[in-house]
Structure formats: C-alpha cells, structure tokens
Amino acid sequence: MSVERALADLIRADDPAAALRAAVADEELPAALRSALRAIDPDGLAIAALLVARLRFERLIQGSPTAAQWFERDPGGFSATFRRYHQHVSPTAHFPAAEAKLFERFVDRI
C-alpha cells in the first residue's frame, strides 16, 4: 500500500485520528509506510478530513440537482447516504459533474 492510498483511506474514516493510530500500530503494514504515517499530525489529519468531506459535499450539491433536492427534502437521510458514500468511494472527482456521477453510481449499487 502506498502512502497516498493510506492517506485516502484515513481521510475517509469516521475517526481519522483513531484510524491513524491503528495504522501506525498495524505490524502487517510495511515499516516504511508506518514510519511515514507516524509523521502525520493527528489534528492536521482530522482538519484535512473535514475539508475533504466538505469539498466533496459542495461538489456533489453543485453537480447534482437531484442530490440538492434530496438534501433539502431529507437532510438526515441524505447525510447518512453521503457519509457512507464518502467512506466507500475514493475522492477522485475534481469537478461537480464528476462527483455527481460517482455518487449516482454509488446510490444505484445500494
């Protein structure tokens, strides 16, 4: 596993700081990866995770009128689905339309 992949997984965790602690303690991970992860500030990771989630949410709402309407109509239900989406789908979209397509594919599978 690369550092980049590990970071992508960490920023999507429910508790990024706890996930970081678990990864650093995971002796099945390569020593070099665990060493790189030890250098990460847990508070900085938590802030980065919040920013990534917020940016994904904003892209989705901007790119999908359906998602925006769902959020307006049922904020709790939409938020629960978005949380699952964020945890399971890597943040690869750079533009709102691409985020909307990723979300639509996720919703179609659940």
N, C-alpha and C positions, 0 to 999 in steps of 0.2 A: 504494500500500500504506500502511495506517495504522501508527502506532507500535504499537498494540495487536496487530495481526496480526503485525508483525515480532517483537514480544516472544514471542508464542505460538509462532512458528516457532523462535526462538532457544532457548527453554527446552526444546524437544523435540529439539534437535540432540545428536548424540553428544558433541560437544565445544562447549558453548555459548560459551566464551571465543573459540575459533577461529572459530566462526560469526559472532560479533560483530565480530571483526577483519575478516573477509571482507565483511560487510555494510557496515561503515564505509568500506571501500575500494572498494565497488561503485559506480562512477560512473553506472551506469544507474538507481540509486535516486535519488529526489528529494533535493536538497541539504538541505532541512528535515528529512527523515527521517534522513539520515546524521548531521546535526548533533545530533538528539535521541539517536541511538544512541551517539554519542561521549560523551555524559554518563553512560552506564551504566558502573558499576564492574564489570569482568570477574569479579572474585572474588565479588561480590554476586550477579551473574547465575548463576554456577556453583552457588552455595548455593541460590538460588531454584529452579534447575532440579532439583536433588536433592530439595528439599522437594516440588515439584510431582509428581515421579515417585513419591516415597514415598506421598504422599496418594492419588494415583490407584491405586497398587497396593493400599493398605489399603482404599479404597472397593470396589475390584473383589473382593478376597478376602471382604469383609464382605457384598457383594451377590450373590455367585455361589458357591453350594456346589460347583458343577462346577469352577470355576476354583480354589477352595481345595483340592479333592481332586486336581486336576491338579498343582498346586504341590507338594502333599505326596508324590505319586507320582513326579513327574518334575520336580524343581526346575530343572534345566538347560534342558529343553525348554520348560517354561512360561516361564521367564525370557527366553529368546530370542524367544518369541512376544510376550510382554508388551513387550519392548524395541521390536520392530517396530510393535506397536500404538501405543505411546506416541509414536513418531516420526511415524506417519502419521495419527493421529486427534487432532484438536484437543481439548484438555481443556475440555469444555463441561458435563460432568455435575457436579451438586452433591451428589448422594446416591448411596449404594451401588447401588441397583437400576438407576439410570440408567447408571452406569459399567458395570455388568454387561451391560446391553443393547447399549451401544456396543461392548464387547469381543466379545460374541457375534456381532454383525453383521460385525465385522472378521474374526473367525475363519471365519465362513461364506464370506467372499469369498476367503480364501487357500487 
